Amino acid sequence: MAGTSYGLIEVSGVVAAIDSLDAMCKAAEVELVTWERKLGGRLVTIIVEGTVSDVKAAVEAAAGICKANHHILAASGVIASPCEETRRLVALSAKRIAKKDTKEQESVSGQ
């Protein structure tokens, strides 16, 4: 997706993150770019990409689902037209996740 902005949501826990991502993708035309787990998964950041209006709708939907399901919303934000350095940072995160996935698939195939 050739998105023009990023939407970020940071929640407490993997379940809340998956619930939020599901709400984001159902609410608007956005795609998951990457996600980060910190503190052993107790804090999860989801980053989606799309047009500014879609990303805003997705972040609002995630915030709403967090409130409805009593998830802890730590932070949220929208970055319209991210600068090149921000794009590199997000791409680095996505690359790191893809690398992990490849290693895990290889280890499962080798067993």
Legacy VTK file of the C-alpha trace (Angstrom):
# vtk DataFile Version 3.0
C-alpha trace
ASCII
DATASET POLYDATA
POINTS 111 float
0.000 0.000 0.000
1.397 3.366 -0.941
0.170 5.064 2.219
0.913 8.631 2.999
0.715 8.477 6.770
1.275 6.272 9.795
-1.137 5.519 12.606
0.276 4.329 15.894
-1.411 2.831 18.906
0.340 1.620 22.024
-1.546 -0.665 24.367
-0.903 -2.860 27.349
-0.743 -6.490 26.277
-0.794 -8.626 23.173
-4.528 -9.356 23.376
-5.314 -5.631 23.413
-2.931 -5.126 20.483
-4.592 -7.791 18.345
-8.029 -6.512 19.267
-6.951 -2.975 18.341
-5.381 -4.060 15.045
-8.534 -5.916 14.104
-10.628 -2.798 14.794
-8.196 -0.639 12.806
-8.263 -2.865 9.731
-12.049 -3.210 9.810
-12.637 0.528 10.250
-10.477 1.778 7.383
-8.236 0.885 4.458
-5.002 0.494 6.414
-2.305 -2.159 6.479
-0.086 -3.314 9.303
3.455 -2.090 8.738
5.070 -3.388 11.912
4.617 -3.935 15.602
6.920 -3.796 18.593
6.685 -5.625 21.899
8.394 -4.191 24.950
8.569 -5.355 28.541
7.896 -8.956 27.573
4.759 -8.069 25.626
3.238 -5.951 28.365
3.510 -2.914 26.086
2.765 -3.315 22.370
2.937 -0.694 19.638
1.054 -1.247 16.379
1.913 0.840 13.302
-0.432 0.937 10.320
-0.144 2.789 7.032
-2.738 4.427 4.794
-4.141 7.759 3.760
-4.415 10.415 6.444
-8.196 10.052 6.724
-8.045 6.247 6.868
-5.288 6.278 9.471
-7.205 8.765 11.634
-10.319 6.586 11.430
-8.296 3.484 12.280
-6.647 5.072 15.332
-10.024 6.348 16.567
-11.514 2.871 16.129
-8.668 1.297 18.085
-9.049 3.839 20.885
-12.765 3.086 20.978
-12.277 -0.669 21.153
-9.750 -0.199 23.954
-12.256 1.808 25.949
-15.109 -0.628 25.242
-13.050 -3.684 26.209
-11.240 -2.081 29.152
-7.806 -2.338 27.538
-5.149 0.105 28.684
-4.389 2.609 25.930
-0.936 4.021 26.634
-0.648 6.306 23.586
-1.879 6.892 20.075
-0.996 9.161 17.211
-1.127 9.944 13.522
1.868 11.048 11.471
0.822 12.609 8.171
3.529 12.646 5.508
6.282 11.171 7.686
9.802 12.405 7.015
12.387 10.091 5.487
14.042 9.389 8.857
10.723 8.296 10.339
10.095 6.048 7.335
13.550 4.485 7.809
12.885 3.827 11.477
9.578 2.111 10.718
11.157 0.141 7.841
13.934 -1.018 10.176
11.343 -2.318 12.626
9.439 -4.079 9.839
12.647 -5.634 8.522
13.580 -6.907 11.987
10.148 -8.529 12.360
10.366 -10.127 8.884
13.821 -11.497 9.713
12.489 -13.076 12.929
9.567 -14.638 11.048
11.919 -16.152 8.460
14.127 -17.686 11.169
11.103 -19.134 12.968
9.763 -20.653 9.740
13.152 -22.211 8.971
13.376 -23.723 12.444
9.869 -25.214 12.148
10.643 -26.605 8.655
13.882 -28.164 9.866
12.254 -30.158 12.645
LINES 1 112
111 0 1 2 3 4 5 6 7 8 9 10 11 12 13 14 15 16 17 18 19 20 21 22 23 24 25 26 27 28 29 30 31 32 33 34 35 36 37 38 39 40 41 42 43 44 45 46 47 48 49 50 51 52 53 54 55 56 57 58 59 60 61 62 63 64 65 66 67 68 69 70 71 72 73 74 75 76 77 78 79 80 81 82 83 84 85 86 87 88 89 90 91 92 93 94 95 96 97 98 99 100 101 102 103 104 105 106 107 108 109 110
